[in-house]
Amino acid sequence: MAFTPLHDRVLVRRIEGDEKTKGGLIIPDSAKEKPAEGEIIAVGAGARDEDGKRVKMDVKAGDRVLFGKWSGTEITLDGQELLIMKESDILGIIA
C-alpha cells in the first residue's frame, strides 16, 4: 500500500468482533456496532512542537489499539475500509 499519513495521523484497520454472544446467539449485521479496536497500518512522522521539533509518535505499525466510537474519517483504499485519525483519538494500546 503506497499511503503515508501526514503529521500526527495514523491509518487504522478495524478488527471485527465476535458474531456470537456468550450465550451462542448470532448477532445480525444490522445490530452490530462498529468495533472500537483496530490495528495500526501506517503512521505519520509526528507533529511539530512550538520550536519546530518533531514530537515522536507513541504508536507504530502493527500495534493493536482502542479508539473512540466516532473517531477518525472512514476511507476506502485498495478495496479495504480503513480509518484515518489523529494519534490523540487513540485511547490506548492493547498489549
Residue pairs with C-beta under 8 A, 6 or more apart in sequence:
1 41
1 42
1 77
1 78
3 11
3 42
3 77
4 42
4 44
5 11
5 42
5 43
5 44
5 84
6 44
6 45
7 44
7 45
7 46
7 47
7 48
8 44
8 46
8 47
8 55
8 57
8 86
8 87
8 88
9 43
9 44
9 84
9 85
9 86
9 87
10 40
10 41
10 42
10 43
10 44
10 57
10 59
10 84
10 85
10 86
10 87
10 90
11 40
11 41
11 42
11 43
11 77
11 82
11 83
11 84
12 38
12 39
12 40
12 41
12 65
12 67
12 72
12 82
12 83
12 84
12 85
13 38
13 39
13 41
13 80
13 82
13 83
14 34
14 35
14 37
14 38
14 81
14 83
15 35
15 37
15 38
15 39
15 64
16 35
17 32
17 35
17 37
18 27
19 26
19 27
19 32
20 26
20 27
21 27
33 69
34 69
36 66
36 67
36 68
36 69
36 71
37 64
37 65
37 66
37 67
37 94
38 64
38 65
38 67
38 83
39 62
39 63
39 64
39 65
40 59
40 60
40 61
40 62
40 63
40 64
40 65
41 61
41 82
42 61
43 57
43 59
43 60
43 61
43 87
44 57
45 54
45 57
46 54
46 55
46 56
46 57
47 54
47 55
47 87
48 54
48 55
49 55
57 87
58 87
58 93
59 65
59 87
59 90
59 93
63 93
63 94
64 93
64 94
65 90
65 91
65 92
65 93
65 94
66 90
66 91
66 92
66 94
67 83
67 85
67 89
67 90
67 91
68 89
68 91
71 83
71 85
71 89
71 90
72 83
72 84
72 85
72 89
73 83
73 84
73 85
74 81
74 82
74 83
75 81
75 82
75 83
75 84
76 82
